[in-house]
Amino acid sequence: MPPDIEKSLIHKLYCGHFFCHVFPQDYIVAKGADCQQIEERMWELLDRRGAEYPAEHNVVHLYHAKPALVSHYKTLDLCNALNPGIGRTTKYEHWKPMKEASGASELRCDS
């Protein structure tokens, strides 16, 4: 881990799943450190290595979905009603960007 990240880590937890080639890595971050900034820095390192993440359980709401995956989601769910916000996408109906949505009523799909 680069020194700029290492200095904020208290403990590292690495584990592997039996008969699985996925090795989750969790980190305990020092009090007062910016967890989001550290995580985004780690993503930059993974991107430079060509890593795919997460390796399992899909992108959920933690990771940015790649454009091809967002396109796939939009094809499956035109209204954005099944799992709005997955892959850090918009939570608004018909995949409207947050800046174009006018209110809470747009969080559901009636059409």
C-alpha positions in Angstrom: 0.0 0.0 0.0 1.4 3.4 -0.8 2.6 5.5 2.2 -0.2 8.1 1.8 -2.8 5.4 2.4 -0.7 3.2 4.8 -0.4 6.0 7.3 -4.2 6.0 7.8 -4.6 2.3 8.3 -4.6 0.7 11.8 -5.2 -2.9 10.7 -5.6 -5.0 7.5 -7.9 -8.0 7.2 -7.4 -10.4 4.3 -9.4 -13.6 3.9 -10.2 -16.1 1.2 -13.3 -18.1 0.5 -12.8 -21.9 0.3 -12.5 -23.0 -3.4 -12.9 -19.4 -4.5 -10.4 -17.1 -6.2 -11.8 -14.0 -4.5 -9.8 -12.5 -1.7 -11.6 -9.8 0.2 -9.5 -7.1 1.8 -10.8 -5.0 4.6 -9.1 -2.2 6.4 -9.5 -0.6 9.8 -9.0 3.2 9.3 -7.6 5.5 12.0 -10.1 7.9 13.6 -10.2 11.2 11.9 -9.0 9.8 8.5 -11.2 10.5 5.4 -12.5 7.0 4.6 -14.1 8.0 1.3 -10.9 9.7 0.1 -8.9 6.6 1.1 -11.3 4.3 -0.7 -11.3 6.4 -3.9 -7.5 6.4 -3.8 -7.6 2.6 -3.5 -9.9 2.4 -6.5 -7.4 4.5 -8.5 -4.7 1.9 -7.7 -7.0 -0.9 -8.7 -7.9 0.8 -12.0 -4.3 1.3 -12.9 -3.7 -2.5 -12.4 -6.7 -3.3 -14.6 -8.6 -4.9 -11.7 -12.3 -5.6 -11.8 -14.1 -4.8 -8.6 -15.9 -6.0 -6.8 -15.0 -9.5 -7.8 -18.3 -10.9 -6.7 -21.7 -9.7 -5.5 -22.0 -7.1 -8.3 -21.3 -3.4 -7.9 -24.2 -2.9 -5.4 -24.4 0.8 -4.3 -20.8 1.1 -3.3 -19.0 1.1 -6.7 -19.4 3.0 -9.9 -20.8 0.7 -12.6 -18.9 0.8 -15.9 -20.8 2.2 -18.9 -21.6 -1.2 -20.4 -23.1 -2.4 -17.1 -25.2 0.8 -16.7 -26.5 0.3 -20.3 -27.4 -3.3 -19.4 -29.3 -2.1 -16.3 -31.2 0.5 -18.4 -32.2 -2.2 -20.9 -33.5 -4.5 -18.1 -35.3 -1.7 -16.1 -36.6 1.2 -18.3 -38.2 2.9 -15.3 -35.3 2.5 -12.9 -37.6 0.9 -10.4 -36.0 -2.4 -9.5 -32.9 -1.3 -7.8 -32.5 2.5 -8.2 -29.1 3.8 -7.4 -27.2 0.6 -8.2 -23.7 1.2 -9.4 -23.9 4.8 -8.1 -26.4 5.6 -10.8 -29.4 8.0 -10.4 -32.2 7.0 -8.1 -34.8 8.8 -10.2 -37.4 7.4 -12.6 -36.4 6.8 -16.2 -32.8 7.2 -15.2 -33.1 11.0 -15.0 -30.0 12.7 -13.6 -30.5 14.2 -10.1 -30.2 17.7 -11.4 -33.1 17.2 -13.8 -35.4 15.5 -11.3 -38.0 17.9 -9.8 -39.0 16.0 -6.6 -39.7 12.9 -4.6 -42.7 11.9 -6.8 -40.2 11.1 -9.5 -38.6 8.3 -7.4 -41.3 5.9 -8.7 -42.4 4.9 -12.2 -46.0 5.3 -13.1 -45.6 5.0 -16.8 
